[in-house]
Amino acid sequence: MDEFEQMSLGMQLAMMTRGWRAAVDKAMEPLGLTQARWVALLHLSRLGEGTTQSCLAQHVGIELPSLMRTLDCLEKQDLITRHRCDNDRRARTIHFTDEGRVLMQAIQGRSHEVHQHLLQGFSADEVAILEGMIARIASNTVDITQGDTPGCCDKAEERSS
């Protein structure tokens, strides 16, 4: 932990995120799911059945071709089905099979257990404060990445020159 405390806040957040995901990975091992598969299924569950493949890829944060490989595997496992979209024949929507819905309940249960364990010892108020701070950081990153904060990074470059 001494090494962790010496890191910048950004590095600490990145390490914590990797650790959180590794904890969920460990919980998903008995279900026989890779990280790519359980992440795709969780996002599909949150977005809702009938979500398009491209929308799911965007929310997972990966390119569509990478997601397609994962969806192919999930379809072969009989966990999802894909259908042509009525509005756009090129688009395909994703739906859970009955077996996929049962597995999704197990995924959500295990994910919730990890969540509870990792936040053990925090009060509801502390969790709410943490969520608010994380939301503000996320909003600030959107400002920078979408160019809504003119000169933000230019000033940092001037200081380092």
Contacts in CASP RR format, 6 or more apart in sequence:
PFRMAT RR
TARGET T0000
AUTHOR 0000-0000-0000
METHOD contacts of the structure
MODEL  1
MDEFEQMSLGMQLAMMTRGWRAAVDKAMEPLGLTQARWVALLHLSRLGEG
TTQSCLAQHVGIELPSLMRTLDCLEKQDLITRHRCDNDRRARTIHFTDEG
RVLMQAIQGRSHEVHQHLLQGFSADEVAILEGMIARIASNTVDITQGDTP
GCCDKAEERSS
4 12 0 8 1.000
4 15 0 8 1.000
7 15 0 8 1.000
13 137 0 8 1.000
20 114 0 8 1.000
20 118 0 8 1.000
21 35 0 8 1.000
23 114 0 8 1.000
23 117 0 8 1.000
23 118 0 8 1.000
24 38 0 8 1.000
24 110 0 8 1.000
24 111 0 8 1.000
24 114 0 8 1.000
25 35 0 8 1.000
25 38 0 8 1.000
27 110 0 8 1.000
27 111 0 8 1.000
27 113 0 8 1.000
27 114 0 8 1.000
28 35 0 8 1.000
28 38 0 8 1.000
28 107 0 8 1.000
28 110 0 8 1.000
31 38 0 8 1.000
31 103 0 8 1.000
31 106 0 8 1.000
31 107 0 8 1.000
31 110 0 8 1.000
33 41 0 8 1.000
33 107 0 8 1.000
36 66 0 8 1.000
36 70 0 8 1.000
37 70 0 8 1.000
37 73 0 8 1.000
37 74 0 8 1.000
38 107 0 8 1.000
39 60 0 8 1.000
40 56 0 8 1.000
40 60 0 8 1.000
40 67 0 8 1.000
40 70 0 8 1.000
40 71 0 8 1.000
40 74 0 8 1.000
41 74 0 8 1.000
41 79 0 8 1.000
41 80 0 8 1.000
41 100 0 8 1.000
41 103 0 8 1.000
41 104 0 8 1.000
41 107 0 8 1.000
42 107 0 8 1.000
42 108 0 8 1.000
42 111 0 8 1.000
43 56 0 8 1.000
43 59 0 8 1.000
43 60 0 8 1.000
44 51 0 8 1.000
44 56 0 8 1.000
44 80 0 8 1.000
44 94 0 8 1.000
44 96 0 8 1.000
45 96 0 8 1.000
45 104 0 8 1.000
45 107 0 8 1.000
45 108 0 8 1.000
46 59 0 8 1.000
47 55 0 8 1.000
47 56 0 8 1.000
47 59 0 8 1.000
49 93 0 8 1.000
49 94 0 8 1.000
49 95 0 8 1.000
49 96 0 8 1.000
50 83 0 8 1.000
50 93 0 8 1.000
50 94 0 8 1.000
50 95 0 8 1.000
51 93 0 8 1.000
51 94 0 8 1.000
52 85 0 8 1.000
52 91 0 8 1.000
52 92 0 8 1.000
52 93 0 8 1.000
52 94 0 8 1.000
53 64 0 8 1.000
53 67 0 8 1.000
53 68 0 8 1.000
53 71 0 8 1.000
53 82 0 8 1.000
53 91 0 8 1.000
53 92 0 8 1.000
53 93 0 8 1.000
53 94 0 8 1.000
54 64 0 8 1.000
54 91 0 8 1.000
56 67 0 8 1.000
56 94 0 8 1.000
57 63 0 8 1.000
57 64 0 8 1.000
57 66 0 8 1.000
57 67 0 8 1.000
60 67 0 8 1.000
71 80 0 8 1.000
71 82 0 8 1.000
71 94 0 8 1.000
74 80 0 8 1.000
75 81 0 8 1.000
75 82 0 8 1.000
78 97 0 8 1.000
78 99 0 8 1.000
78 100 0 8 1.000
79 96 0 8 1.000
79 97 0 8 1.000
79 99 0 8 1.000
79 100 0 8 1.000
79 103 0 8 1.000
80 94 0 8 1.000
80 95 0 8 1.000
80 96 0 8 1.000
80 97 0 8 1.000
80 100 0 8 1.000
81 94 0 8 1.000
81 95 0 8 1.000
81 96 0 8 1.000
81 97 0 8 1.000
82 92 0 8 1.000
82 93 0 8 1.000
82 94 0 8 1.000
82 95 0 8 1.000
83 92 0 8 1.000
83 93 0 8 1.000
83 95 0 8 1.000
84 91 0 8 1.000
84 92 0 8 1.000
84 93 0 8 1.000
85 91 0 8 1.000
85 92 0 8 1.000
85 93 0 8 1.000
96 104 0 8 1.000
119 127 0 8 1.000
122 130 0 8 1.000
140 149 0 8 1.000
142 148 0 8 1.000
143 149 0 8 1.000
143 152 0 8 1.000
144 152 0 8 1.000
144 153 0 8 1.000
END
